[in-house]
Every structure is written in structure tokens, then in C-alpha cells.
Amino acid sequence: MAKPSSVKVVEVCSVAPKPSSGPDSAHLEDLSLPLTFFDLHWLRFPPSQSLFFYEMSSFNASHFFDSILPKLKTSLSATLQHFVPLAGNLTWPLDSPEPLLSYLKGNTIMLTIAESDADFHQYHSLVPQLAMSHEKAAVLALQITVFSKDGFLIGSAMHHAASDGLSALLFFKIWGVPPPLPSYDRKVINDPAGLHEIYSNDWAEETKTERVFFIIHVDCRSRLDPPLPPTYFGNCIAGHLAVAETNDLLGEDGMFVALKAIRDVIKSLDKTLLEGAETWVSRMFNTLQPNADRIIPAAGSPRFEFYDAADFGWGRPTKHELVSIDKTGTMSFQESKNGDGGVEVGLVLKKHYMEAFASLFAKGLEENLTRMQ
């Protein structure tokens, strides 16, 4: 009988933002950031979990522990001085009408170092868990897992109320190869409709379908008035629904029906960016009810350059996976690791559904390619 695979924790350490006294250095004293309505939208969502795989044919575990790992810890600490909120916690004090993203001097992130003889592509034991209690929730946790012959991987868990995909990308970019530093100015987001109060109140309260909704998340940074800098750290995305009738999607022109629904949403973005935002949170509650229309959210974007972002000097990751999509029924999208303009799509279904999906997808793709020729 084959030996069962395992993950052995070698070390659990706390990494603090590196102190710096330079004139342009980040301020490492206590810091509290209010959550905008963009952040509050994600308050009760499960954390975003991802894995960066670094597969190496001549990997030496001893060299990694002796040489590479200390450099990773040092560079992580240096990066955190520009991302101090990631070392903090999401809290909702009893005397506060709303939650806060709070960093207290001395806060750290948890970094787990592990070894494994598991399959290099088994996922869930390789991602860290965020520390949570009734009073607070950690924002970021990291895990580095070493495989004696194959290489290593970096797993992350990040609270979605603290950042969206672009903000997470910015963190990994600066950890790997420093670009422009993040901006934390929350005052630039206008809220004339009072969405902040609406969302706070909504969160304080905790089959066969006729239609299918595909949620497209749109980066609002450049579309707001005034626009936000591209380095803005936090959430700044709006969800828009592409709607199609189930029967139409199941017909022979199903792919074109889906493409038209998505195209129509994209064409209307400039006019409808925050349309219906007052009901974003309450609508999520309704989708959890029996007999609700089928909703398929999207995560990530082919424009996110995660393969380039996480190059620490030894090359791009051989693979990047958004593991947390199995908890949300989400489809993930990212640029192809080959850099050829392709798109990688992630989907998690129960085994028998996945087998049926794979068969139907291959058949439908072949038929549609034949029709387009």
C-alpha cells in the first residue's frame, strides 16, 4: 500500500513590517482605515486563497532552506512596511457603527513553513487559514511548502474586504519586483447614494432555473469621478449581471447567446457603473434562497499579471491557482502562463458534474469551431 501523503509543519513564524526611518518610508504607527462601500460588499465572503507553484527539475531542498527562505522572509518584511494594513485585522468594535481595517504597532502576519511528500498538485493542505474570532479577523496569512524533489509553492489567504484582485496583485508585485507603491486614501471615493450605510445595515441583520446570471466584476479605479490612482489599495470593483434564458443557453446557439449578453453589459458600463448598487448586498442574500435564479460569479481577470508578478528572481511560477473558487461556485480567469494571449479558466464542480461538463464543453467547442470556419 502506498504511503499516505502528508504535510509537516516545520515552522510557524510571525513576520512584522520592517521598521524604517527614511523620509519616504511608510508610517509604522497605529493605523485605522475605514471600509468603503466597495469593501463592505465583501465583508462576509470567504477569504481569497491562491497558490503559486515553482516546479524545478534540479530543486535542492537544503539549499532552499539555507539560502532562499531567509531572503523570502527578509523581502516579505520589507514589503510589509508598504502594506501595513495587511499585518492588521478587520475589527468591528462594540462602540463603532461600522467595521475597521486596523493596524496596531507590533501586529504581524503568520507565515507557515511546511514540508510535504504529497502530490505537488494537491491543494487544500497547502493554503493557510486566516485567524478569526468574534472580535477580529486577520487580513493575510502565507504558507511556503517545500517538496523535496519537485520545488516549492507559496500559498496565500487574504480577506476579501481588505483588497480586491488588483490590490493583491500589487502586493505580490512589490514582494517580487517593486513597482509603484500603494495608495490608501479612502477620501477619494465619493458616496452620494449613502451606500456605506446601506451595506453596514444589511450586514448587521447575518435547482432548476429559468435564467442564468453571470457576474462580471469591473475595476472602477479609472471610471470613478474623480478617478483613483491605479495603485489604490482596497476594493474598487463593481459587479454587473449578464442575463440569459436557460433554454437559449442550452440551444445550438448557446455560446453566441452568452457572448451577446456579456457584450451588452460591457458596452453599457460607462452609463451603468454603479447602477443598482443600493441592492448589491441584499441581492446576495436573495440568491441563497431556494429556487433562486442560477448565478455564476467571475473571479480574477486575464489582465491580472500574476505570473509576472510573482517572479522572485528564479523565474515565473509554473502554475497559479485560485483555490477558494470551490467555496463560492465562482469561475476564475487569468492570463495564460505561456504569455501567448490565451486565458486560463478555473472551475470546480462535483466529480460527476465535472465529467459531464468536460464532455459537453469539448463537444460544444468542436461544433462551434466548425461552424465558424
C-alpha positions in Angstrom: 0.0 0.0 0.0 1.3 3.4 -0.9 2.4 5.7 1.9 -0.3 8.4 2.6 0.8 11.9 1.6 1.3 14.4 4.4 2.2 18.0 5.1 4.5 18.5 8.0 4.7 22.0 9.6 8.4 22.9 10.1 8.0 26.4 11.5 5.3 29.0 12.2 6.7 32.4 12.5 5.4 36.0 12.7 6.6 38.5 10.2 6.4 42.2 11.1 6.7 45.2 8.7 10.3 46.3 8.6 10.9 49.5 10.6 12.4 52.3 8.5 13.3 55.8 9.4 13.8 57.1 5.9 12.0 60.3 4.9 9.9 58.5 2.3 9.2 55.3 4.4 5.8 54.1 5.4 4.5 55.2 8.8 4.5 52.2 11.1 2.5 53.6 14.0 -1.1 52.6 14.7 -3.4 53.0 11.6 -7.1 52.6 11.1 -8.7 52.6 7.7 -12.5 52.9 7.3 -14.1 50.4 5.0 -15.6 51.9 1.9 -18.9 50.6 0.4 -16.7 48.7 -2.1 -15.0 46.9 0.9 -18.3 46.3 2.8 -19.7 44.4 -0.1 -17.2 41.6 0.6 -17.3 41.6 4.4 -18.7 38.1 5.0 -17.2 36.4 1.9 -14.7 33.6 2.5 -11.0 34.7 2.1 -9.4 34.5 -1.3 -6.9 31.7 -1.4 -4.3 31.2 -4.1 -1.2 29.1 -4.8 1.9 29.9 -6.8 3.8 26.8 -8.0 7.5 26.8 -8.6 8.4 23.5 -10.1 12.1 22.9 -10.6 13.9 19.9 -12.2 17.1 20.3 -10.1 15.5 21.5 -6.9 17.6 21.2 -3.7 15.6 21.5 -0.5 18.6 22.0 1.7 19.7 25.0 -0.4 16.2 26.4 -0.3 16.0 26.3 3.5 19.6 27.7 3.9 19.6 30.4 1.3 16.3 31.2 -0.4 13.9 31.0 2.6 15.8 33.6 4.7 15.7 36.0 1.7 12.0 35.5 1.2 11.4 36.3 4.9 13.5 39.4 4.7 11.9 40.7 1.5 8.4 40.0 2.9 9.2 42.1 5.9 10.5 44.9 3.7 7.3 44.7 1.5 5.0 44.8 4.5 6.3 48.2 5.5 4.4 49.5 2.5 1.4 47.3 3.2 1.0 47.6 7.0 -2.8 47.1 6.8 -2.1 43.5 5.7 -0.4 42.9 9.0 -3.5 44.2 10.8 -7.0 42.9 11.4 -10.6 43.6 10.4 -12.4 44.5 13.6 -15.9 45.7 14.4 -15.6 47.4 17.8 -18.7 47.5 20.0 -18.5 51.3 20.2 -18.2 51.6 16.4 -21.2 51.7 14.0 -19.0 50.1 11.3 -16.1 47.7 10.9 -12.5 49.0 10.5 -9.3 47.8 9.0 -6.9 48.3 11.9 -3.1 48.0 12.3 -1.6 48.3 15.7 2.2 48.7 16.1 3.5 45.2 16.7 0.9 43.4 14.5 2.4 40.7 12.3 1.3 38.2 9.7 1.5 34.5 10.2 4.0 32.7 7.9 3.9 28.8 8.0 6.8 26.8 6.6 6.0 23.2 5.8 7.4 20.2 4.0 5.3 17.7 2.0 5.6 14.4 0.2 2.1 14.9 -1.2 1.3 15.3 -4.8 2.7 18.6 -6.0 -0.8 19.5 -7.3 -3.0 18.6 -4.2 -4.2 21.9 -3.0 -6.1 22.4 0.2 -3.5 21.3 2.7 -1.1 23.9 1.1 -3.1 27.1 1.7 -3.0 28.8 5.0 -6.1 29.7 7.2 -6.8 33.2 8.4 -7.0 33.5 12.2 -10.5 34.6 13.2 -12.5 35.3 16.4 -15.7 37.1 17.3 -13.7 40.3 17.8 -11.4 40.3 14.8 -10.1 38.6 11.6 -6.6 38.5 10.3 -6.2 40.1 6.8 -3.4 38.0 5.4 -1.7 34.6 6.1 1.0 32.9 4.0 2.4 29.4 3.7 5.5 28.2 2.0 5.5 24.4 1.3 8.7 22.6 0.2 8.6 19.4 -1.8 11.9 17.6 -1.6 12.3 16.8 -5.3 9.8 18.9 -7.2 10.2 22.5 -5.9 8.1 24.7 -3.6 4.9 26.8 -3.6 3.6 29.9 -1.9 0.1 29.8 -0.6 -1.9 32.9 0.5 -5.2 33.6 2.1 -6.4 37.2 2.0 -9.6 38.7 3.5 -11.6 40.0 0.6 -12.9 43.0 2.5 -9.3 44.3 2.7 -8.4 44.0 -1.0 -9.6 43.1 -4.5 -7.6 41.2 -7.1 -5.6 44.2 -8.3 -4.6 45.1 -4.8 -3.4 41.5 -4.1 -1.5 41.7 -7.4 0.2 44.9 -6.3 1.3 43.2 -3.1 2.9 40.3 -4.9 4.5 42.6 -7.5 6.2 44.6 -4.8 7.3 41.5 -2.9 8.7 40.1 -6.1 9.9 43.1 -8.2 9.0 46.5 -6.6 6.7 48.8 -8.8 5.0 52.0 -7.6 3.8 51.9 -4.0 0.2 51.6 -2.9 -2.2 54.4 -2.1 -4.6 54.2 0.9 -6.5 57.4 0.5 -10.2 56.4 1.2 -11.4 60.0 0.9 -11.3 60.0 -2.9 -14.3 57.6 -3.1 -17.5 59.6 -3.2 -20.7 58.0 -1.9 -23.6 60.3 -2.7 -26.1 57.5 -2.6 -25.2 56.5 1.0 -24.2 53.0 0.0 -21.8 52.7 3.0 -24.7 53.0 5.5 -26.9 50.7 3.4 -24.3 47.9 3.3 -23.5 48.3 7.1 -27.1 47.8 7.9 -27.5 44.9 5.5 -24.6 43.0 7.1 -25.7 43.7 10.6 -29.0 41.9 10.2 -26.1 37.6 9.1 -32.4 23.6 -8.9 -34.0 24.2 -11.9 -33.9 27.8 -13.0 -35.3 29.9 -15.8 -32.4 32.4 -16.1 -28.7 32.3 -15.6 -26.8 35.3 -14.3 -23.0 35.7 -15.0 -21.5 38.3 -12.7 -18.7 40.4 -14.3 -16.6 42.3 -11.9 -15.4 45.6 -13.3 -12.4 47.6 -12.0 -13.8 51.1 -11.1 -10.5 52.9 -10.4 -10.2 54.7 -13.7 -14.0 55.1 -14.1 -14.9 57.0 -10.9 -15.2 60.7 -10.7 -12.6 61.7 -9.7 -10.6 58.6 -10.8 -8.5 56.7 -8.3 -4.8 56.1 -8.9 -4.1 52.6 -10.3 -2.1 51.9 -7.1 -5.2 52.4 -4.8 -5.2 49.6 -2.2 -8.6 48.2 -1.2 -11.7 47.0 -3.1 -12.8 49.1 -6.0 -14.8 46.7 -8.2 -18.5 46.6 -9.3 -20.4 43.5 -10.2 -22.6 43.6 -13.3 -25.0 40.9 -14.4 -25.1 39.4 -17.8 -28.5 37.7 -18.1 -29.6 34.9 -20.4 -32.5 32.5 -20.6 -31.5 28.9 -19.7 -33.3 27.4 -22.7 -31.4 29.8 -25.0 -28.1 28.8 -23.5 -28.9 25.1 -23.9 -29.8 25.6 -27.6 -27.4 25.3 -30.5 -26.6 29.0 -30.4 -25.9 28.9 -26.7 -22.3 30.2 -26.9 -23.4 33.2 -29.0 -26.3 33.9 -26.6 -23.8 34.1 -23.7 -21.3 36.2 -25.7 -24.0 38.7 -26.6 -25.2 39.0 -23.0 -21.6 39.7 -21.9 -21.0 42.1 -24.7 -24.2 44.1 -23.9 -23.1 44.6 -20.3 -19.6 45.7 -21.3 -21.0 48.3 -23.8 -23.2 49.8 -21.1 -20.6 50.2 -18.4 -19.9 53.9 -18.7 -23.6 54.6 -18.1 -24.4 51.9 -15.5 -21.2 51.6 -13.4 -22.9 51.8 -10.0 -26.5 51.3 -11.2 -28.4 49.3 -8.6 -25.6 49.4 -6.1 -28.0 50.0 -3.3 -29.2 46.4 -3.5 -25.9 44.6 -4.1 -25.7 43.1 -0.6 -29.4 42.4 -0.2 -29.5 40.7 -3.6 -26.7 38.3 -2.5 -28.9 37.2 0.4 -31.8 36.6 -2.0 -29.6 34.4 -4.3 -29.1 32.0 -1.4 -32.8 31.3 -1.2 -34.4 28.1 -2.7 -35.5 28.4 -6.4 -33.3 31.4 -7.0 -32.0 32.0 -10.5 -28.6 30.5 -11.1 -25.8 32.9 -10.5 -22.2 32.3 -11.7 -19.7 34.9 -10.4 -16.4 35.5 -12.1 -13.1 35.9 -10.2 -9.8 37.4 -11.4 -9.1 38.8 -14.9 -7.0 37.9 -17.9 -5.5 41.4 -17.4 -4.0 40.4 -14.0 -0.4 39.5 -14.5 0.1 37.1 -11.6 2.6 35.0 -13.5 4.9 38.0 -14.0 4.2 39.5 -10.5 5.5 36.5 -8.5 8.9 36.3 -10.1 11.4 36.4 -7.2 14.5 36.0 -9.4 14.2 32.3 -10.1 11.6 32.6 -12.8 7.8 32.9 -13.2 5.6 30.4 -11.4 4.9 27.2 -13.4 1.3 27.5 -12.2 -1.1 29.8 -10.4 -4.4 28.6 -8.9 -7.2 30.4 -7.2 -8.2 27.7 -4.8 -11.1 29.4 -3.0 -13.4 29.2 -6.0 -14.6 25.8 -4.7 -16.4 27.5 -1.8 -18.2 30.2 -3.9 -19.2 28.5 -7.2 -17.0 31.0 -9.0 -15.3 30.7 -12.3 -11.7 32.1 -12.3 -10.0 33.8 -15.2 -6.3 34.7 -15.6 -3.8 35.2 -18.4 -2.1 32.2 -19.8 1.1 31.2 -18.2 2.6 30.8 -21.7 2.2 34.6 -22.3 0.6 33.8 -25.7 -2.6 35.9 -25.2 -4.6 32.9 -24.1 -6.9 32.7 -21.0 -6.8 30.1 -18.2 -10.3 29.3 -16.8 -10.8 27.6 -13.4 -14.0 25.8 -12.5 -14.8 23.4 -9.5 -17.8 21.0 -9.7 -18.7 17.7 -8.1 -17.0 14.9 -9.9 -20.0 13.6 -12.0 -20.9 17.2 -12.9 -17.3 17.9 -13.9 -17.2 14.8 -16.1 -20.4 15.8 -17.8 -19.2 19.4 -18.2 -15.9 18.3 -19.8 -17.7 16.2 -22.3 -20.2 18.8 -23.2 -17.6 21.6 -23.4 -15.3 19.6 -25.7 -18.3 18.7 -27.9 -19.7 22.2 -28.0 -16.2 23.8 -28.7 -15.7 21.4 -31.6 -19.1 22.2 -33.1 -18.8 25.9 -32.7 -15.3 26.0 -34.2 -16.6 24.0 -37.2 -19.5 26.5 -37.7 -17.2 29.5 -37.6 -14.8 28.1 -40.2 
